[in-house]
Amino acid sequence: MKNYFDFNLTGKKFFPYWIVYFLLAIVPNAIVNSQGQGQSPGVLSIVVGIFVFFVYIFMYFYFIKLTINGVSLKEKLFNFNGDVFVFAGKMLIGTILSMITLFIYMPWFIKDITKYLVNNTSYKGNNFDFKATGGSLFLVFLLGFLVPMIIIGVIMSQAMDPMNFNPILPMIMSLVMLIVMVPFMYLTYKWMVNIDYKEYHITWKTDAVESIMMIFGQMLLAIITIGIYAPMAYLKIFKYFIDRTVAVKEGDERNFGFDIDPMNDFLFIWGQLLLCIITLLIYFPWAFTKINKRFAQRTFVTGEISE
């Protein structure tokens, strides 16, 4: 039996939070950037940057809280009970430590924030438990991103020599960058889907090579079409991984899935994006909630994992 999710947050409820973020973060940042193009950062730019950083932290928390609290399954709401000041402290400390360590600490920072968000989320009174470690993500960063980027950097420094410059090299290097980034993205998201709920373990049941090729193909189509295909790419990638998400315990496995309506979903997403562009992002809360509701109502889990 399929049990479908739902999304209950409305654009009207989301709008006050969005307009605060828009006025206190997006607008000041855009003004300062437009005035400071081609110049070294001044005192005003630094002050505005710090202010926007703190606005981002606080508003990101409330965006997450509203989103999680808007999700329901079988008419039972998910609940996020994190504290904004604890979250802000973790964000501030993690950012500082990441900068001091030249981003070596970044995997543990991401783990800490992800664990805080997941472990403070509950369904039917039972909390989720994030199981991945910072050390395993560090290996993903090191072997899946840093080492390949160093190799690419060395090759690029030689290839971009003016004496041996070839006009197609930038295109080739962009393709190489995509080839590197796709496995890194896959491994990072797979690392994130490592969650316990009661006696169930939620994870991906995927083949690495097949998954990477699937993502690469969809992203390549999005790039070739100058972004026009992007919503369809997102839909297909979302379905691919949701269909391979499982909740397992000894002797039992519950599967997740997504009922896609390709063309109608594609046109719907593009319609919402165009309304955001036309209204200079004022419409964003309604686009966000409508798209999430459409996705949630098509996403299901077989059986009941909270039994």
C-alpha positions in Angstrom: 0.0 0.0 0.0 1.3 3.5 -0.9 1.1 6.2 1.7 1.6 9.6 0.2 3.2 12.6 1.8 1.7 16.1 1.7 3.0 19.7 2.1 0.9 22.1 4.1 2.9 25.3 4.2 1.2 28.1 2.2 2.7 31.0 0.4 0.8 33.4 2.6 2.4 32.0 5.8 5.9 31.9 4.2 5.7 35.4 2.7 6.5 37.4 5.9 9.7 35.4 6.5 10.7 35.8 2.8 10.0 39.5 2.7 12.2 40.1 5.8 15.0 38.1 4.2 14.5 39.9 0.9 14.7 43.4 2.4 17.4 42.7 5.0 19.7 40.4 3.0 19.1 40.3 -0.8 18.5 44.0 -1.4 21.4 45.4 0.8 23.8 42.8 -0.7 22.7 43.7 -4.3 23.1 47.4 -3.7 26.6 47.1 -2.1 27.8 44.7 -4.9 26.5 47.0 -7.6 28.3 50.0 -6.1 31.6 48.2 -5.4 32.2 46.5 -8.7 35.9 46.6 -9.6 36.9 48.0 -6.2 38.4 46.5 -3.1 35.9 45.8 -0.3 35.4 48.9 1.9 34.2 49.2 5.5 30.6 49.4 4.4 30.9 46.3 2.3 32.4 44.3 5.2 29.7 45.6 7.7 26.9 44.8 5.3 28.5 41.4 4.6 28.6 40.5 8.3 25.0 41.7 8.8 23.7 39.7 5.8 25.6 36.6 7.1 23.7 36.8 10.4 20.4 37.5 8.6 21.0 34.5 6.4 21.7 32.2 9.5 18.5 33.2 11.3 16.3 33.2 8.2 17.7 29.9 7.0 16.7 28.4 10.3 13.2 29.6 10.0 12.9 28.5 6.4 14.0 25.0 7.5 11.6 25.0 10.4 8.7 26.1 8.3 9.5 23.5 5.6 9.9 20.5 7.9 6.8 21.5 9.9 4.8 21.7 6.6 5.5 18.0 5.7 2.9 15.4 6.6 2.4 11.7 6.1 -1.0 10.1 6.7 -2.2 13.4 8.0 0.4 13.4 10.8 2.8 16.4 10.7 6.6 16.2 11.0 7.9 18.4 13.8 11.2 20.3 14.1 12.0 21.5 17.6 15.5 23.0 17.2 16.5 26.2 18.8 17.5 29.2 16.6 20.3 30.4 19.0 21.8 26.9 19.3 21.7 26.6 15.5 23.2 30.1 15.0 26.0 29.3 17.4 26.8 26.1 15.5 26.8 28.0 12.2 29.1 30.7 13.5 31.6 28.4 15.2 31.6 26.1 12.2 32.2 28.9 9.7 35.0 30.4 11.8 36.7 27.0 12.3 36.4 26.2 8.6 38.0 29.5 7.6 40.8 29.1 10.2 41.6 25.5 9.0 41.4 26.5 5.3 38.2 24.5 5.0 39.7 21.3 6.4 37.0 21.4 9.1 34.2 21.8 6.6 33.1 18.1 6.5 32.7 18.1 10.3 30.8 21.4 10.1 28.4 20.0 7.5 28.0 16.8 9.6 27.3 18.9 12.8 24.6 21.1 11.1 23.0 18.1 9.3 22.9 16.0 12.5 21.3 19.0 14.4 18.6 19.4 11.8 17.8 15.7 11.4 18.0 14.8 15.1 15.6 17.6 16.1 13.0 16.4 13.6 10.4 13.9 14.7 7.4 12.1 13.3 4.6 10.7 15.6 6.8 11.6 18.6 9.8 9.7 17.4 13.0 11.5 16.5 15.2 10.8 13.5 18.9 10.0 14.1 21.6 11.0 11.6 24.3 8.3 11.5 27.0 9.6 9.0 30.3 10.8 10.3 32.5 13.8 9.5 35.5 11.5 8.9 33.7 9.7 6.1 32.7 13.0 4.5 36.3 14.2 4.7 37.3 11.3 2.6 34.7 12.2 0.0 36.0 15.8 0.0 39.6 14.7 -0.2 39.4 11.9 -2.8 36.3 13.1 -4.6 37.0 16.8 -4.8 40.3 18.1 -3.6 42.7 15.7 -5.3 40.9 15.8 -8.7 40.8 19.6 -8.5 44.5 19.8 -7.8 45.2 17.6 -10.8 42.9 19.7 -13.0 44.5 22.9 -11.7 48.0 21.6 -12.7 46.8 20.5 -16.1 44.9 23.8 -16.6 47.9 25.9 -15.7 49.9 24.1 -18.4 47.1 24.1 -21.0 46.3 27.8 -20.6 49.8 28.8 -21.5 49.4 31.7 -24.0 52.1 30.2 -26.2 50.1 26.9 -26.5 46.5 28.2 -26.1 43.7 26.3 -27.9 40.3 28.0 -28.0 38.5 24.7 -27.2 40.5 24.1 -24.0 38.1 26.1 -21.8 35.2 24.0 -23.0 37.1 20.8 -22.4 38.1 21.9 -18.9 34.5 22.8 -18.1 33.5 19.3 -19.2 36.2 17.8 -17.1 35.0 19.9 -14.1 31.5 18.5 -14.6 32.9 15.0 -14.7 34.7 15.6 -11.4 31.7 17.3 -9.7 29.1 14.7 -10.5 30.7 11.9 -8.5 31.4 14.3 -5.7 27.8 15.4 -5.6 26.5 11.8 -5.7 28.8 10.7 -2.9 27.9 13.7 -0.7 24.2 13.2 -1.0 24.5 9.4 -0.5 26.5 10.3 2.6 23.6 12.4 3.8 20.9 9.7 3.3 22.1 7.7 6.4 19.3 8.1 8.9 17.7 5.9 11.6 14.0 6.2 12.5 13.0 3.8 15.3 14.3 0.4 14.2 14.4 1.4 10.5 17.5 2.6 8.6 16.8 5.0 5.7 19.4 4.9 3.0 19.9 4.7 -0.8 20.0 1.4 -2.6 22.0 2.6 -5.7 24.7 1.6 -8.1 27.4 4.2 -8.1 28.4 4.1 -11.8 24.8 4.0 -13.0 23.8 6.8 -10.7 26.7 9.0 -11.7 26.1 8.5 -15.4 22.4 9.3 -14.8 23.2 12.6 -13.1 25.9 13.5 -15.6 23.5 12.9 -18.6 20.7 15.0 -17.1 23.1 17.9 -16.1 24.7 17.8 -19.6 21.3 18.1 -21.2 20.5 21.1 -18.9 23.7 22.8 -19.9 23.3 22.1 -23.7 19.8 23.6 -23.6 21.0 26.7 -21.7 18.9 25.7 -18.6 15.6 25.2 -20.4 15.7 21.4 -19.7 16.8 22.0 -16.1 13.4 21.4 -14.4 13.1 18.1 -16.3 16.6 17.1 -15.2 15.7 17.8 -11.6 12.5 15.8 -11.9 14.2 12.8 -13.4 17.1 12.9 -10.9 14.6 13.3 -8.0 12.5 10.3 -9.1 15.6 8.2 -9.7 16.9 8.6 -6.2 13.5 8.6 -4.4 12.7 5.3 -6.2 16.0 3.9 -4.7 15.4 5.1 -1.2 14.6 2.4 1.3 13.8 2.0 5.0 15.1 -1.3 6.2 15.1 -3.3 9.4 15.7 -7.0 9.9 13.2 -9.0 7.9 11.4 -5.9 6.5 12.0 -3.3 3.8 9.8 -0.3 2.9 10.3 1.5 -0.4 9.9 5.1 -1.3 8.8 6.3 -4.7 7.7 9.2 -6.8 4.8 9.3 -9.4 6.1 11.6 -12.1 4.0 13.3 -14.8 6.9 14.5 -16.9 5.5 17.1 -19.2 2.9 18.6 -16.9 5.4 18.7 -14.0 8.0 20.4 -16.3 5.5 23.0 -17.5 4.3 23.6 -13.9 7.8 24.3 -12.6 8.7 26.6 -15.5 5.4 28.5 -14.9 6.3 29.0 -11.2 9.9 30.1 -12.1 8.7 32.6 -14.7 6.3 34.1 -12.1 9.3 34.5 -9.8 11.3 36.3 -12.5 8.4 38.5 -13.5 7.7 39.6 -9.9 11.4 40.1 -9.1 11.2 37.1 -6.6 8.2 38.6 -4.7 6.2 35.5 -5.8 8.9 33.1 -4.5 7.0 31.9 -1.4 4.0 30.8 -3.5 6.3 29.1 -6.0 8.2 27.3 -3.3 5.2 26.0 -1.5 3.3 25.0 -4.6 6.2 23.1 -6.1 6.9 21.4 -2.8 3.3 20.4 -2.4 3.2 19.0 -5.9 6.3 16.9 -5.2 5.2 15.8 -1.8 1.8 14.7 -3.0 3.5 12.5 -5.6 6.0 11.0 -3.1 5.1 7.9 -1.2 6.4 5.2 1.1 5.1 1.6 1.0 3.6 0.5 4.3 4.1 2.4 7.6 7.6 2.9 8.9 6.4 4.2 12.2 4.6 1.0 13.1 
